[in-house]
Amino acid sequence: MALAFVTGASRGLGYEVAKALKARGDEVIGISKDPERAKKAGSELAIAFESMDCQQIPQVRSVSAELLAKYGTPEIMVLAHGVMSEKMAKTLRTNDAEWSRVLDINLNSVFTLVNSIGAAMAEARDGRVIVFSACLGRMSGPGNAGGVAPYRISKAGVNALVRNLAHETGHGARGFLVDAICPNHSRTDMGGPDAPRSAAEGAATAIWLATRQFIPGDKTGLLWEDQEVVPW
């Protein structure tokens, strides 16, 4: 049994990750901003929830320390929280508030969680960090096509953070793995009801990465989609 922290666990992709890990027998701690959603999801999944607003970076830092003190160092951390930027948020038309909102939630909070909780996991030499990114954050293909600039750029930052951290931690040789995943267009609050795949399908690769048996020399520090590496 592993201890797992899952952000965004009260709905959508994070909910599906928390559900799968709980079914596996792991101790899952859900993290959510919305107390009503957290209460409902906690009852359905029979897991504990802690409150965190990922837009408030000082709060993310303090809650991270509280999580470590209360529960100990997790073996699994899945960061499934995130927001889409406004549709007309092109680089030259985005205001400071919108830029900061999206970057704080999608990238800066990810850094803070990895910098605090991920550091403890790396020190323990036993950890898997999976961050929900997006193919729109690729530096090739659709990722550099323009539009929704804060979102695309925040996800490109996540991909770069994951790759850089994997280099810094020996690409899994020290027992610490870090990866990003593209869930593709899934039926969530963000993806909408007409998306082609279910939230469970969108979460499947994150669950696989969180639970796979890693052999030294296997791939990590990459962007994945449907258990395959996506060039970015």
C-alpha positions in Angstrom: 0.0 0.0 0.0 1.3 3.4 -1.0 0.5 6.9 0.4 -0.8 9.1 -2.5 -1.6 12.8 -2.7 -3.9 13.7 -5.5 -4.8 17.3 -6.3 -8.0 18.1 -8.2 -9.4 14.9 -6.7 -12.9 16.1 -6.1 -13.9 15.9 -9.8 -12.9 14.9 -13.3 -9.4 13.5 -14.0 -8.2 13.8 -10.4 -11.3 12.0 -9.1 -10.7 9.1 -11.5 -7.1 8.8 -10.4 -8.0 8.9 -6.7 -10.7 6.3 -7.3 -8.3 3.9 -9.1 -5.6 4.3 -6.4 -8.1 3.8 -3.6 -9.4 0.6 -5.3 -5.8 -0.6 -5.5 -5.6 -0.4 -1.7 -3.5 2.8 -1.5 -4.1 5.4 1.2 -5.3 8.4 -0.9 -5.4 12.0 0.3 -7.5 14.2 -2.0 -6.7 17.9 -2.3 -9.4 20.3 -3.5 -10.3 24.0 -3.4 -14.1 23.4 -3.2 -15.3 22.1 0.2 -18.7 20.9 -1.1 -17.2 18.9 -3.9 -14.6 17.6 -1.6 -17.2 16.5 1.0 -19.2 14.7 -1.7 -16.1 13.0 -3.3 -14.7 12.1 0.0 -17.9 10.3 0.9 -18.1 8.5 -2.4 -14.5 7.4 -2.5 -14.0 6.9 1.3 -10.9 9.1 1.3 -9.7 12.1 3.4 -9.6 15.5 1.8 -7.5 18.6 2.5 -8.2 22.1 1.3 -5.9 24.1 -1.0 -6.4 27.0 -3.4 -3.7 26.5 -6.0 -4.0 30.1 -7.1 -2.7 31.2 -3.7 1.0 30.2 -3.9 1.9 31.0 -0.2 -1.1 28.8 0.8 0.2 26.0 -1.5 3.6 26.2 0.3 2.1 26.2 3.8 -0.4 23.4 3.0 2.4 21.3 1.5 4.3 21.5 4.8 1.1 20.6 6.7 0.5 17.6 4.5 4.0 16.2 5.1 3.7 16.8 8.8 0.3 15.2 9.1 0.6 12.2 6.7 4.3 11.8 6.0 6.1 11.6 2.7 3.9 10.1 -0.1 5.1 7.5 -2.6 2.8 8.9 -5.2 1.8 12.5 -6.0 -0.6 13.2 -8.9 -1.2 16.8 -9.8 -4.5 16.9 -11.7 -5.6 20.4 -11.0 -5.7 23.1 -13.7 -7.6 25.8 -15.5 -8.1 26.8 -19.1 -7.4 30.4 -20.1 -10.0 32.6 -21.7 -10.6 31.8 -25.4 -9.4 35.2 -26.6 -6.3 35.2 -24.3 -3.8 35.7 -27.0 -0.3 36.9 -26.0 -0.9 40.6 -27.0 -4.5 40.6 -25.6 -4.0 38.9 -22.2 -4.1 41.1 -19.2 -2.0 40.7 -16.1 -4.7 39.2 -14.0 -5.6 36.4 -16.5 -1.9 35.7 -17.1 -1.2 35.4 -13.4 -4.3 33.3 -12.7 -3.5 30.6 -15.2 0.2 30.5 -14.6 -0.2 30.4 -10.9 -2.7 27.5 -11.0 -1.2 25.5 -13.9 2.6 26.0 -13.4 3.6 27.9 -10.3 1.6 25.8 -7.9 3.1 22.7 -9.6 6.6 24.0 -9.0 5.7 24.7 -5.3 4.3 21.2 -4.7 7.2 19.5 -6.5 9.7 21.8 -4.7 8.3 20.9 -1.3 6.6 17.5 -1.3 8.5 16.2 -4.3 11.8 17.1 -2.6 10.9 14.8 0.3 10.0 12.1 -2.1 13.3 12.4 -3.9 15.1 12.3 -0.6 13.3 9.1 0.3 14.3 7.6 -3.0 10.8 6.3 -3.5 8.5 8.5 -5.4 6.4 8.9 -8.5 5.2 12.4 -9.5 2.7 12.7 -12.4 1.6 16.1 -13.6 -1.4 16.5 -15.9 -0.1 18.6 -18.8 -1.5 18.9 -22.4 -0.5 18.4 -25.9 -1.2 22.1 -26.4 2.0 22.6 -24.4 4.2 20.9 -27.0 6.9 23.0 -28.7 6.1 21.2 -32.0 2.9 20.1 -33.7 -0.3 21.8 -32.3 1.5 23.3 -29.3 2.9 26.4 -31.0 -0.2 27.2 -33.1 -1.1 30.3 -31.1 -4.2 31.2 -29.1 -5.1 30.6 -25.4 -1.6 31.8 -24.7 -1.5 31.5 -20.9 -2.7 27.9 -21.0 -0.4 26.8 -23.8 2.6 28.5 -22.2 1.8 27.1 -18.7 1.7 23.6 -20.0 4.9 24.0 -22.0 6.4 25.1 -18.7 5.1 22.0 -17.0 6.7 19.8 -19.7 10.0 21.7 -19.3 9.9 21.4 -15.5 9.3 17.6 -15.7 12.2 17.1 -18.2 14.6 19.3 -16.2 13.8 17.6 -12.9 14.2 14.2 -14.4 17.7 15.2 -15.5 18.5 16.5 -12.0 17.4 13.4 -10.3 19.1 10.8 -12.4 16.2 9.7 -14.7 14.8 7.3 -12.1 18.2 5.9 -11.0 17.6 7.3 -7.5 14.1 5.8 -7.2 12.3 9.1 -8.0 10.3 9.3 -11.2 8.6 12.4 -12.7 6.4 12.5 -15.8 3.8 14.6 -17.5 0.7 13.3 -19.3 -1.6 14.5 -22.0 -5.1 13.3 -21.1 -6.4 14.3 -24.5 -9.9 15.8 -24.9 -11.9 14.3 -22.0 -15.4 14.8 -20.6 -14.6 17.0 -17.6 -15.8 20.4 -16.5 -12.9 21.8 -18.7 -13.3 19.5 -21.6 -17.1 19.7 -21.8 -19.8 17.0 -22.2 -19.1 16.4 -25.9 -15.4 15.5 -25.6 -14.6 12.2 -27.3 -13.2 10.3 -24.3 -14.3 9.7 -20.8 -12.6 11.1 -17.7 -11.5 7.6 -16.9 -9.9 7.2 -20.3 -8.1 10.5 -19.8 -6.8 9.5 -16.4 -5.7 6.0 -17.4 -2.1 6.9 -18.4 -1.6 8.8 -15.1 -2.7 5.8 -13.2 -0.4 3.5 -15.2 2.6 5.8 -14.5 1.7 6.0 -10.8 1.6 2.3 -10.4 4.0 0.8 -13.0 6.9 -1.3 -12.0 9.9 0.8 -13.0 13.1 -0.9 -14.1 16.3 1.3 -14.2 16.8 2.4 -17.7 13.1 2.8 -18.4 11.8 6.1 -19.7 10.9 9.0 -17.4 10.9 12.8 -17.5 8.7 12.8 -20.6 5.3 13.7 -21.9 3.0 10.7 -22.3 -0.3 10.0 -24.0 -2.0 6.6 -23.9 1.2 5.0 -22.4 3.3 6.3 -25.3 5.8 9.1 -25.4 4.7 12.3 -27.1 7.5 14.3 -28.8 7.3 17.9 -27.6 
